[in-house]
């Protein structure tokens, strides 16, 4: 695998810092813009410290499905939470699992026998934590397989909701709610 030359790494550091400065200058009162600027600064510091080594490591291990925008949105929150990230495991499942582990998410109490309980949702998420290309692709498809919605629409909505989240806890809650809604829809479909 070819590693990017140091000039490319330097340019990415420069671009991250330029964008962070523009965000701070234009949207000084917007908390999301400030947080994005902080994440860009973090990325620049990471690149300075690890240089092309980080590219080589991430390119060799990251499952192709984790490169999808919806998974990259989940990854940004995992990094902000300073959670352990395994690029060969679904970022969506990892974020939901982190939320359960840290007791950061809530699942509504079932109002009917067809609705899942917290343990059901947590178990479903944990089953999606497999490693490898096929496991990550399966996990991504599972999160985007609510039978009541179009897959592309689901992916776009989930990505937007994750990008609009306030913090890692909020982002994990969004993924858990997606899992819950998918489980409810699948349960209702199987009862018909």
N, C-alpha and C positions, 0 to 999 in steps of 0.2 A: 504494500500500500504506500502510495506517495504522500509525503507530508508536505503541507503548504510551505513555501519558502517564507523566511522570516519577514520579508517585505510585505507579504499578504497579511501576516499576523499583525504587523505594525500598522498597516492600513485599517484593519478591523478595529484595533484599539482606538486609533484616531477617529474613525467614524462613530464608534460608540460614545466617545467623549463629546464630539461635536453635537450629536443628536441629544445627548443629556443636557448640554448647555442650552441648546435651543428650546427644549421642553421647559427647562427652569425659567428661562427668560420670558417665554410667551405665556406660560400657564402657571405662574408662581402660586396661585391660590387653589389650583385644582389638585386634590390629594392623589388622584390616580396618575396624573402627569408627573407629580413629584416622585411617586413610588416607581414609575417606569424609569425616570431619570436615575434613581438610586440603583435600580436593577442593571441599567446600562453601565453605570460606574462600577458596579460589582463585576460585571462581565469583563470590563476593561482591565480591572485589577487581576482577575483570574487569568486573562490572556497574557498579561505582563509576567505573572508568576510562572505559569505553566507553558506559555508559548505554544509551539506546534505540537508538543507532547499531548496536550489535551485533544487536539484534532485527531491525532492518530488513535488515541484510546477510544474516543467517542465514535469514530467512523467504523471501527472494527466491531464494536459491540452493539451499537444501537440497532434495534429491530426496525425494519423498514416502516412498519405501521406506526412506530413511535415518531416518525418524521412528519406525519400528517399534522396539519395546523391545530386540530383539536387536542392531540396529544402534546404538542409543543406548548400549548396554553397551560395544560396541566403541569408540564415540566417546570414552567416558570414559577408556579406556585410552590411546587416541591422544593425548588432551589431557594425560594424566599423563606420557606419554613425551615430551611437547613436540614431537610429530611435526607436520609440515605436514599440515593437514587441508583437503581440498577437499570442501565439502558436496554437490557434484554428482557425486561418485565414491563408490562403496560403501565404507562404513566397515569392514565385515567384510573386504573385499578389501584395503583400505588397511592395516588392522592386520596381516594376514598378510604383505603386501608389505613393510611396515616390519620385521617379524621377519626376513624373508629378507635385506633390505638391510643390516640391522645385525648379521647373522649371529647372531641371537638364538634361532633355532629349529632343531630337528633333525628329520630325516625318516629313519625306519628303513630299513636296507638291504633291498632286495627279496629275498624268500625264494623267489619264483617269477617266471616271466616276465610273469605277469599283474599283478604289483604295480608301482606307479609308483616311479621313482627321484626323488631330490630335485629334479633339473632338471625332471622332468615336472610335479611339484606346483607348483613355482615358476612355470613357464610357464603352467599352468592359472590360477593366481592372477593373474598379470600380464595375461592375456586378459580378466580381469574388472574391470580398472581403467578401463573406459570411462566417459565423462562423459555425464550426462543422465538423465532419468527412466527411460527404457527400459533403459539400461545398468545402472543401480542396481537396478531391479526384477529384471532377469535375474540379476545377481550374487547378490542375496538368495535368489532361488529356487534357484539353482545350489547354494549352500551348504546349503540345506534340502531337497535332492532325493535323499537317500540312499534307494534303492528298498526297503531293508529296514526303514525306519521311517516312521511317520506324520509328515507335515510339521509339524503343530502340536506334536507331541511333540518333534521335532527343534528347533524354534524355542524352546520352553520350556527344554529341556535345555541348549542352547547359551547362552541368556541366563543361566541360573542358573550354569553353569560359568564364564562370563565375569565375572559379578558376584562369584563366589567366588575368582577368580584372585588370586594373591599380588602380582603386579606386571605391568607391560606385557609383559615377556618371556613370562611364564606365559600371559597372555591371547593373545598372538600364537601361542604353541605350540598352544593349544586350537583356534584357528581353522584352523591348518595341519593339525592332526590330523583335524579335521572334513572338510577338503578331501581329505586322504589317504583317509579311510574312505569317503567318497563315491565317489572314483575307483576304489577297490578293489571296492566293491559294484557299481558300474556295469560294471566290467570282467568280474566274475564272471557278471553277468547276461547280458552279450553273448556269453559263451562257452557258455552253456547251449543 
